[in-house]
Amino acid sequence: MKQTVRIVVWEEDGAWLGYHEDYPDYWTQGKTKAELKKNLKELYLDITSGEIPGIRKVEELVIS
C-alpha cells in the first residue's frame, strides 16, 4: 500500500536539501532531486520505525 507524506525541498549551492513536514528537525540531502527523494524515503522509514528514541514531531492542537 502506498503512503503519501508531505516534504519540503530546495536547492542550495548545487545540492538538494529537504525534510518531512511532520519532522522538521531531521534533514537530509542529495546531489540530485531524485537522490534527495530516495534519502527522504529512507529517513522516513528510520524515523517511523520506533527504533530511534526521542523523535520530535509537529502535531496540531485544537484550543476551544
TORROBA-919801 format. One record per residue: residue in three letters; y, z, x of N, C-alpha, C in turn. Coordinates in Angstrom, 2 decimals. Example, Ala and Ser with C-alpha at 12.3 -4.5 7.8 and 13.67 -1.06 7.14 Angstrom:
2
{r "ALA",{-5.69,7.80,13.19},{-4.50,7.80,12.30},{-3.30,7.80,13.20}}
{r "SER",{-2.25,7.08,12.85},{-1.06,7.14,13.67},{0.03,7.87,12.90}}
END
This chain:
64
{r "MET",{-1.17,0.00,0.83},{0.00,0.00,0.00},{1.25,0.00,0.89}}
{r "LYS",{2.16,-0.89,0.59},{3.40,-0.97,1.37},{4.40,0.05,0.88}}
{r "GLN",{5.17,0.54,1.82},{6.23,1.50,1.53},{7.52,0.97,2.13}}
{r "THR",{8.62,1.18,1.44},{9.92,0.74,1.94},{10.77,1.97,2.24}}
{r "VAL",{11.36,2.00,3.43},{12.28,3.07,3.79},{13.58,2.43,4.27}}
{r "ARG",{14.68,3.13,4.07},{15.99,2.61,4.48},{16.25,2.97,5.95}}
{r "ILE",{16.76,1.97,6.68},{17.07,2.17,8.10},{18.51,1.76,8.35}}
{r "VAL",{19.06,2.29,9.43},{20.40,1.92,9.89},{20.21,1.29,11.26}}
{r "VAL",{20.70,0.05,11.43},{20.53,-0.65,12.71},{21.85,-1.26,13.15}}
{r "TRP",{22.01,-1.40,14.47},{23.18,-2.08,15.02},{22.88,-2.51,16.45}}
{r "GLU",{23.65,-3.49,16.90},{23.52,-3.98,18.27},{24.68,-3.44,19.09}}
{r "GLU",{24.35,-2.94,20.27},{25.37,-2.37,21.14},{25.01,-2.65,22.59}}
{r "ASP",{25.92,-3.30,23.31},{25.72,-3.60,24.73},{24.39,-4.30,25.00}}
{r "GLY",{24.01,-5.24,24.14},{22.81,-6.03,24.35},{21.50,-5.37,23.92}}
{r "ALA",{21.57,-4.19,23.34},{20.37,-3.50,22.85},{20.51,-3.24,21.36}}
{r "TRP",{19.39,-3.14,20.68},{19.37,-2.80,19.26},{19.03,-1.34,19.11}}
{r "LEU",{19.82,-0.61,18.33},{19.63,0.81,18.09},{19.44,1.04,16.60}}
{r "GLY",{18.72,2.12,16.25},{18.56,2.40,14.84},{17.88,3.73,14.58}}
{r "TYR",{17.92,4.12,13.30},{17.27,5.35,12.84},{16.96,5.22,11.36}}
{r "HIS",{16.12,6.09,10.87},{15.80,6.14,9.45},{16.88,6.92,8.74}}
{r "GLU",{17.33,6.42,7.60},{18.42,7.05,6.87},{18.11,8.52,6.54}}
{r "ASP",{16.87,8.85,6.24},{16.48,10.23,5.92},{16.35,11.12,7.16}}
{r "TYR",{16.27,10.51,8.34},{16.08,11.27,9.58},{17.09,10.81,10.64}}
{r "PRO",{18.38,11.05,10.43},{19.40,10.51,11.34},{19.41,11.11,12.74}}
{r "ASP",{18.69,12.20,12.96},{18.66,12.80,14.29},{17.68,12.10,15.24}}
{r "TYR",{16.86,11.19,14.72},{15.79,10.60,15.51},{16.03,9.10,15.65}}
{r "TRP",{16.62,8.72,16.76},{16.97,7.33,17.04},{15.91,6.69,17.90}}
{r "THR",{15.88,5.35,17.85},{15.07,4.57,18.77},{15.82,3.29,19.09}}
{r "GLN",{15.27,2.50,19.98},{15.95,1.28,20.39},{14.95,0.18,20.68}}
{r "GLY",{15.46,-1.04,20.86},{14.63,-2.18,21.22},{15.49,-3.24,21.88}}
{r "LYS",{14.83,-4.12,22.63},{15.55,-5.22,23.27},{15.94,-6.28,22.24}}
{r "THR",{15.14,-6.38,21.17},{15.42,-7.31,20.08},{15.37,-6.54,18.77}}
{r "LYS",{15.88,-7.17,17.71},{15.84,-6.52,16.41},{14.39,-6.34,15.95}}
{r "ALA",{13.54,-7.31,16.25},{12.12,-7.21,15.88},{11.45,-6.04,16.60}}
{r "GLU",{11.75,-5.87,17.88},{11.19,-4.75,18.64},{11.70,-3.42,18.09}}
{r "LEU",{12.98,-3.37,17.72},{13.54,-2.16,17.13},{12.80,-1.80,15.85}}
{r "LYS",{12.57,-2.78,14.99},{11.87,-2.50,13.73},{10.45,-2.01,13.98}}
{r "LYS",{9.78,-2.56,14.97},{8.44,-2.08,15.34},{8.52,-0.63,15.79}}
{r "ASN",{9.50,-0.32,16.62},{9.68,1.06,17.10},{10.05,2.01,15.97}}
{r "LEU",{10.84,1.53,15.01},{11.20,2.37,13.87},{9.98,2.67,13.00}}
{r "LYS",{9.08,1.71,12.85},{7.84,1.95,12.09},{7.01,3.02,12.78}}
{r "GLU",{6.85,2.89,14.09},{6.07,3.88,14.86},{6.73,5.26,14.78}}
{r "LEU",{8.05,5.31,14.89},{8.77,6.57,14.81},{8.58,7.22,13.44}}
{r "TYR",{8.63,6.42,12.39},{8.44,6.95,11.04},{7.05,7.58,10.90}}
{r "LEU",{6.05,6.91,11.41},{4.69,7.46,11.35},{4.60,8.78,12.12}}
{r "ASP",{5.23,8.85,13.27},{5.24,10.09,14.06},{5.96,11.21,13.30}}
{r "ILE",{7.11,10.90,12.74},{7.90,11.91,12.04},{7.17,12.44,10.81}}
{r "THR",{6.56,11.56,10.05},{5.94,11.96,8.79},{4.50,12.43,8.94}}
{r "SER",{3.96,12.41,10.14},{2.57,12.83,10.36},{2.37,14.34,10.21}}
{r "GLY",{3.45,15.10,10.35},{3.34,16.55,10.28},{2.97,17.18,11.61}}
{r "GLU",{2.77,16.36,12.63},{2.37,16.87,13.94},{3.55,17.32,14.80}}
{r "ILE",{4.75,16.89,14.44},{5.94,17.28,15.20},{6.62,18.42,14.44}}
{r "PRO",{6.72,19.59,15.06},{7.35,20.72,14.36},{8.88,20.60,14.33}}
{r "GLY",{9.48,21.20,13.31},{10.93,21.32,13.25},{11.68,20.05,12.93}}
{r "ILE",{11.06,19.10,12.25},{11.73,17.86,11.90},{12.83,18.16,10.88}}
{r "ARG",{14.03,17.66,11.14},{15.15,17.81,10.19},{15.26,16.55,9.36}}
{r "LYS",{15.49,16.73,8.05},{15.56,15.61,7.11},{16.77,15.77,6.21}}
{r "VAL",{17.40,14.65,5.90},{18.51,14.63,4.95},{17.93,14.62,3.54}}
{r "GLU",{18.40,15.51,2.69},{17.98,15.56,1.29},{19.21,15.71,0.42}}
{r "GLU",{19.02,15.58,-0.88},{20.12,15.76,-1.83},{20.01,17.12,-2.50}}
{r "LEU",{21.15,17.69,-2.83},{21.23,18.96,-3.54},{22.12,18.76,-4.75}}
{r "VAL",{21.59,19.05,-5.92},{22.36,18.91,-7.15},{22.98,20.28,-7.48}}
{r "ILE",{24.29,20.29,-7.63},{25.00,21.52,-7.95},{25.61,21.35,-9.33}}
{r "SER",{25.23,22.24,-10.23},{25.77,22.12,-11.59},{26.52,23.37,-12.00}}
END
